[in-house]
Amino acid sequence: MPVTQEELEAVIRAAIQVTYVNVEDNSGGCGEKYAVLIVSKDFEGKTTLARHRMVNEVLKTQIAQIHAFTQKTLTPQQWEDSQKASNATS
């Protein structure tokens, strides 16, 4: 059975204290390629590599079942800064 967006989001929410999470199925609905954006206080003080390792560990069962997985992990401050920058260029 393919991995669903809802499953990925539920597993992330159960393991990481998220401020915001967005899971996109980039495979056209077959559940083989996902991109996630996770905003969490849990990422504060951690390098990007440490954040990605944390997410990979949380989703190891699901990642093993899909073809491609990309992630962007931000602290709440980084998310706020990126939203301000995005709004400034709009």
C-alpha positions in Angstrom: 0.0 0.0 0.0 1.5 3.4 -1.0 2.4 6.0 1.6 -0.1 8.9 1.8 0.3 12.5 2.6 -2.0 12.1 5.6 0.2 9.3 7.0 3.4 11.3 6.6 1.9 14.3 8.3 0.4 12.2 11.2 3.8 10.5 11.8 5.6 13.9 11.8 3.0 15.5 14.1 3.2 12.6 16.5 7.0 12.7 16.9 7.9 16.4 16.4 6.4 19.5 18.0 5.5 21.3 14.8 4.4 24.9 14.3 3.6 24.2 10.6 3.9 21.2 8.4 3.2 20.9 4.7 3.4 17.6 2.8 3.2 17.6 -1.0 2.8 14.6 -3.2 4.9 15.4 -6.2 4.3 12.0 -7.9 1.0 12.7 -9.4 -0.9 10.8 -6.8 0.9 7.5 -6.8 2.6 8.1 -3.4 6.2 7.7 -4.7 7.6 11.2 -4.4 7.1 13.6 -1.5 8.4 17.0 -0.4 7.8 18.2 3.2 8.3 21.5 4.9 8.4 21.3 8.7 8.7 24.3 11.1 9.5 23.3 14.6 11.1 24.7 17.8 12.7 21.2 18.0 15.1 22.3 15.3 16.5 25.3 17.2 20.2 24.9 17.8 20.5 22.0 15.4 22.4 22.0 12.0 20.5 21.3 8.9 22.1 17.8 8.8 20.9 17.1 12.4 17.4 18.3 11.5 17.2 16.1 8.5 18.6 13.1 10.4 15.8 13.6 13.0 13.1 13.7 10.3 14.6 10.7 8.5 14.6 8.7 11.7 11.0 9.6 12.5 9.9 8.6 8.9 12.3 5.7 8.3 9.5 3.2 7.7 7.7 5.5 5.3 10.8 6.7 3.5 11.8 3.1 2.8 8.5 2.7 0.9 8.8 5.7 -1.4 11.1 6.6 -4.3 12.0 10.2 -3.6 11.8 12.4 -0.4 12.9 16.0 0.0 12.6 18.0 3.1 13.0 21.6 4.3 13.3 22.1 8.0 13.0 25.5 9.6 12.8 27.0 13.1 9.8 29.3 13.7 12.1 32.3 13.4 13.5 31.1 10.1 10.0 30.5 8.9 8.9 34.0 9.9 11.9 35.6 8.2 11.3 33.6 5.0 7.6 34.7 5.0 8.6 38.4 5.5 11.2 38.1 2.6 8.6 36.4 0.4 6.0 39.2 1.1 8.6 41.9 0.5 9.3 40.5 -3.0 5.6 40.1 -3.9 
